[in-house]
Amino acid sequence: MQVKEIGKHCVGNKMPAVAITDTNNMFGALDASLNLPPQGVQPIIGCTLAIRHEAASDNTNHKLPEPGWLVLLAQTNKGYENLMVLVSKAHLDSDPSETPQISIDDLSGYTGDLICLTGGVNGPVGKSLQDGEVEKAEESLKNLNSVFAGRLYMEIARQGLKVQDELESTFLDLAYKYDIPLVATNQVFFPTRKMYEAHDALLCIAGGNYVEQTDRRKETPEHYFKSTDEMIKLFDDLPEAIDNTVVIAQRCAFKVPTIDPILPKFTIGEGMSEADSLRKVTSEGLKGRLVAHVYGDEKDEDKRKEIAKPYFDRMEYELDIIINMDFPGYFLIVMDFIQWSKDNDIPVGPGRGSGAGSVVAWALKITDLDPLQFGLLFERFLNPERVSMPDFDIDFCQDKRELVIKYVQDKYGHDQVAQIITFGKLQARAVVRDVGRVLQMPYGQVDRLSKLIPSNPANPAYPKRLKARKNYAKKLIMMQTRHG
């Protein structure tokens, strides 16, 4: 379910706020901050973070124990920064063979302006109780209550799990014993109850399992987006747990701020600005490109000046836009690592997309296509009326790509270089094949069904073919009637 769809569900159910707590990451934080407020919904930014869990002392299983989980919610920008530190620490300091996680001790110093929910049956307290270690559970709770002074809530969830029913009374006793407020939560995995089977199949696809398997991750039909009335009815015996959801929303009046792109500074000489540096290297680069690719056998200087004029006019036009939009450093940095790659025998593509319409990019050898020769527009790449970061589509040899990344990190600083994630989507045919597999349907049947789906369902070719076949059939019938 996309964030915008979550907003629609909140509006339809008269919910003024909703928490986005992705597991061990905050990929949805900015998305929620940008898309929920315009719908009248307050985003509560947080993360479900894995906490290292020590197995029970009599546990003879040599496998690494599954971590417990805490829900951490940012109250302010400081809390958000602390949360980013903790999530990064979990990924950087964990063994590759285990789930990214931190210990409760790692929380020290990074809990400011963070609200903590105990994680219910899967939290550190709940995990210890499931292991039968009540003293250890109390110790974990006291530690959390100490580091999250006044900002710890005992999480109570009711989603039809037997373990939830078994541990709820103990949770309540511990909460009252240590004066920890209760909060009712509902972990959501799908929008409506009728989507349960589809989500279950998706879990099987992700885990490489079959629906009929019992030893796999399996949620309940109750993990759907419940309305306000449904939650109030579900916790009618614990009204304070419902009231505290509003209290938490009021305490977490924060959304992720948007910031302008931050680029390292780049110049080609002492005392020279990025703008002057860009003008200098672009002018020199364009002269070289004209000699190598445009002038040909032309020797006459006047004729060469005539040929070069539209290129230099276009160069000046582009440079003015690039500099006024404060992007000269971006072009210089891209030029730098592409040139380094070429100098070190790392194959680089000629450039794709709208960037091929820039004479400046061509002069800097970022792209290898003469935009004037093919009438390409610079405005498709960079337009002062639509301010956004320019985007070069650059292909590097997959065998040596890591060398380019290392060069950029070493030159500009590891803290200045980030890598992005790509979200993959299952296409229509692939979904049918995967669902058929997890349902253990015969391969031949699934294969025939998938082939009935057009490659692009949004623009199917099959109806046109069917129409053509129908028209052909009609002609045959008419011919047979006439001859009959």
N, C-alpha and C positions, 0 to 999 in steps of 0.2 A: 504494500500500500504506500503510495507516494505521499509526501508531506502535505501537498495541497489537498489530497483526499482526506487526510486526517483532519485538516481544518474544516472541511465540509461536514464531517461526522460530528465534530465538536459544536459547530453552529446548529446543526440539526437537532442535537441533544441538549442544547442550551448550556454548554460547558464553556466557561470563560477562560480556562487554561488547560494545557496538556503538557505532560513531560515527555521529552524525547531522550531516551536513555539507551543508545546503541550499546551493544556488548563489546567491551574493551576498545571502543573507539568513539569518536564524536563526528563521524562523517555527516550526520544529519543536522548538526548544530547550526551551521550558517544557513542551510536550506530552511530550517524551521524559523530562524530569526528573520529571514527575508519574506517568507510566504505566509506565516500565520498571523502576524499583526494586521496586515491589510484585510484579513477576514474577520477581525475583531476577536482573535484568540491570542492569549498570552502564552508564548513558549516558555517552558521551564527546561533549561539546558542542563543536561547531566550525562552520566555514563554509568553503565553497570560494569563495575570493575572487579576482576578476579583477585581474590585474596588467598595467599598460600595457606593450605590447610594441612596440618600434620595429622596423619592417620592415627587411629586409636592404638594404644600401646600393645594390645594383643593381636593386632592385625598382621597376619602372616603373608598377605598379598604383597609381592615385590613391585607391583606397578606403582607409578607415581600417583598419589591420591588426587582426586579431582578437587580443584580449588573451590573455596566458598565465594560468595558474591555479595558485594555491597553496592547500593545505589547512592551515588554522590551527585548532588545538585548544586549548581553555582548560584550564589546569591548576588554576586557582584563581579566586576571584571577581575578583581583580585582572586576570587574563588575560581573563575574560569581559567586563569593563568595557572593556579595551583593544580587544577584538574588536568590541564595539558601536561604539566610536569609529571604527574603520577601515571598518566596513560603512557607517556613516552618512556618512563622508567620501567613500566611493566614489559614493554616490547623490547627495550634495549638490554635489560638486565636478566631476562629469563632465558633458560636453556632452550635451544631450538626444538627439542623434543617435547616440550611441555607447553601448555596454554600460557600466553603472556600473563604474568601475575606479579603481585608485590606482597610483602608481608605486612602485618598490622604495624610493625615497627617502622616500615618505610613511610607510613602516613605522617610521622612526626615532622613538624615544620611545614607541612603542606596542607593543613586542614582549615586554614583561615578562610572564612566566608564560604564554607562548604557545609551543606546540610547532608546528613548521612541517614539513610534508611538501612536497617539491619539485614535486609536481604531475605527475610522470611525463612522458610525451611532450607533454602540453599545458601544462606549466609553463614558466616563463621560460627555464629551462635547455634543456628539450626543444624549445621553439619556435626558439631560436637554433640548435640543432643541426640542426633541419629546414631552416633557412635556409642551412646550410653555414658558419655563423659560429662555429667552435669556440672562438676566443679570447673572443668575446662571451659564450658559454655559460659558460666558466670564470670570467669576471669576475662574471657574475650569481651563480654559485654561491658565489664568495668573498664577495660582498656579503651574501648570505643567511646564510652561515656566521658572518659577523661580527656581524650584528644579532641572530641567534638562537644565540648562543654556547652550545654544548652541548645545543641543543634543535632541531637541524635533522636531518632524516632523508631519505635518498635513496629516493624512492618507486619501487618496481618493480611493474608490473602486467602480467599475462599474460591477455589476453582475445581473442586471435586476430587482433589488428591487425598488419598488416605492419610499420608504423612502430615498433611496440613491439619486435618482433624485431630490427629494424635498429639501434635505438638502445640496446638493453639493455647490450651490451658496453661502450659508451662511458660509460653511466651507472655501471657497475661500476668502470671504470677511474678515473673522476673521484671516486667515493666512496672508493676505496682511496687515491688520491693525496692527498686532503684529510682523510682519517680521518673520514668521515661515515658513520654507521651506516645499514644498509639496512632497509627495511620493505616487506613484501609487502602490497599493497592490492587490493581488489576493489570497483570502483565498481558499485553495485547500482541497477538501474532497474526490475526486476520480480522477483517472488518465485521463480518456477521457469522452467526453460528453455522449457517449453511455452507460456509467456505472451509469448514474444518477438514473434510476429506481431501479437498484440493491442496490445502496446506500440508496435510499429512503426506500426500504423494510428493510434494515439493521437498519435504525433509528427506524422504527416501532417495530422491534424485540427488540431493546434495551429499548425502552420506553413502551412496552406493549400496543402498539396502532395498529389500522388498517390503511391500505393505504388510504381508503376512508374518514377517519376522516379529518376534516379541522382544529380543534383546537389542533394542535400538532406541534412539531418542523418540519420544512420543508425547505430544501434548494432549490436552483434553479439549472437548468441544466448548469448554467455558473460557478458553483463552481468546475470546472475541471482544470487540469494542462495546462495552456495556454502557447504557445510558445512565444519566444521573439518577433517575427514578429506580433503575435496576440496582444500582450500587447502594442507594439508601435503603431499599427493601432488604438487600442481602445482608447489610450490617445494621439492621434495626435494633439489635441488642447492644451495639457498640456505637452509639451516635457520635461520641467524641472522636472516634476514628475517622468518621466522615468529615466532621467539622475541621479536623486538622489538615485535611487535603486543601481546604481553602486557606488556612493559616500558612501552609508551606508555599502556596502560590503567591500569597502576599509578601512572603519573605524572599521570594526569588524573582523580583521584578528586574530581570536582566535579560538582554538579548545580545548576541554576538555582534560587535560593531564591524562595519565594513571599513577597510583601510585601502589607501591607494597602493599601487604596486611599489615594492621596495627593491631597488636594484643597486648592486655594488657600483662604486664610482670607477670610471675607466677613462684614462687619457693616454695619448701616445707620447707625451712629453711633459716636463716640469713646467708648471705655470700656464699650461694650455687647458682651456675648458673643454668639456665634452663636446659642446657645439662646434667649437673651432677644430677640434680633433676630427670630428665627423666630416666637416667640410673639406679638410685637407686630404684625408685618405680617400674620400669619395671622388674628389676631382682627379687625384692621381690615378685611382683605379679606373675611372671612366676613360681617361686618355689611353690607358693600356688596353682596355676592351675594344675601343674604336680601332686601334692599330691592328689588333689581332683578328677582329671579326667583322669590321664594317668597311674600312677604307679599301680593302682589297689591293688592287694594283694601282690605285689612284695616287699619283705623286704630286700633283699640283696643290700648293698650299691653300690657294683661294677656294678651290673645289673642296678640299678637306674641311675648311672652316664652314663652308656651306652645309656639308654633310653633318658636321658635328653640332651645328647650332641647335637643332631641335632636341638633341640629346642633353646638351648643357642647359637649355631652357627648362626641360623637364626635370633635370637634376635640381636646379635651383628651386623650382616649384615644390618638389617633394621635400627638399631639405627644410624649407620654411615651415611646412606643415609638421614634419618630424620634430623640429626644434621647438616650435610653439606648443606642441603637445607634450614636450619634455620627454621624448623617447630617444635622444641621440645615444645615450649609454647602452640602451638595449641593442641597437644596431651594431655598436662597436663590440659588445660582448659576444654576440652571435657570430660576427665576422671573425673574432679572435679564435673561438674554439673550432670553427669550421676550417680556418686556415691551418690551425695546429693539426687537425685530423689529416688534412691533405698532405702536410709536410711530413707526417709520420706514417704514410702509406695506409691510412684507414679509409676505405671507400666511403664516399659521401654522395648521396643522391643529388640530382640537379635542382631540387626544390619543387614542391607541389603547392597547389592551392592558390589563393589570391596574392600571396607574396611574390609570385612570378610577375606581377604587374608593376613592380617597383624598379626603376632605373638605378636608384641608390643601392638596392640589394644586389642588382646585377654588377654594378661597379665594385662593390665590396666582395664579390665572389661568393655571396651567400646563395644566390641562385645562378643558374647557367643559361638563362633564356633571355634574349633581347626583347623587352616588352614593346618597343616601338616597331620592330619588324612585324610583330603579330597583332599590333593594335590593342594591347592589353591596358586596362584602366587601373591606375594607382588607387583611385577612390574605393575600389572594391576591397582593397587591403587596409587602407587607413583613411579615415574620413573625419574631419574636425567636427562634423555635425553628429557623429556617433562615436563618442569617446570610449575607446576600449583598448586593451593591450593588443599590439600587433601580434600576429601569430604566424610563425614560419613552420611549415610542415617539412621537417628535415629527416632524411633517412640515413642511418649509419649502419655499417656492416654489423650484423648481430654478433659476430664472433669477437669484435673489438670494441663494442659499444661501451663496455665497462671502463675501458681506458680513457674514453672521452669524458665520462662522468667523473672519473678520478682526477683528470686534469683540471676540470672546472672546479671541483671541490678544493684541490690543492692551491689553485691560483686565487680563487675568490673567497675561500673559507668554507669549511664544512657547515658552519652555521648559516651560510648564505645560500645554500643550494638545497632545494627540496625536490622530491619526486612525486608524481601524481598517481592516483589510482584510476583504473578504468573499470566501470561497472558493466559486466556482461549481461546480455539479455538472451533468453531462450527464444529462438524463432519458432514459428508455427509448426513446421515439420519436425523440428528437433523435439518440441514439447510432446507431440504425439508419440514419437519413438521412445522418449524417456518414460512417459507415463505408461506406455505399453510394457516397457521392461519392468518397472516396479510393480505393475499389476500381474506380471508373469503371463502375459498374453502371448499366443503363438507369434513368432517373428513374421511369418508370411502374412498373417492378417494385419499386423501393425504396419508392415511395409506397404501393403496395398492401400491402407487408409492414409498413410502419410503422403503417398504419391498422388492422391486425389486433391491435396492442398496445393494451390499455386505457389510458386517461389516467392512472389510478392502478393500477399493476400489483399493489400490495399489497392493493388492494380492488377486484378486477376486477368489472365489471358483466356482461361477456360470458357467463361460465358460467351466471349466473342466467337470462339471456335464452335461452341454449341449452336449459336445463332446461325453461323455460316452453314453448319451441317443441316439445321432445320430448313434453311432457305433452299439448300441443295435438294433435300428430300421433297420439298414442295414442288420444285421444278420437275423432279422425276415423276411425281404423282400426276402433274398436269400433262406431261408428255405421254404417260401411259393412258390417261383419259382421252387425249386427242386421238391417239392411234387406236384406241379401243373402239 
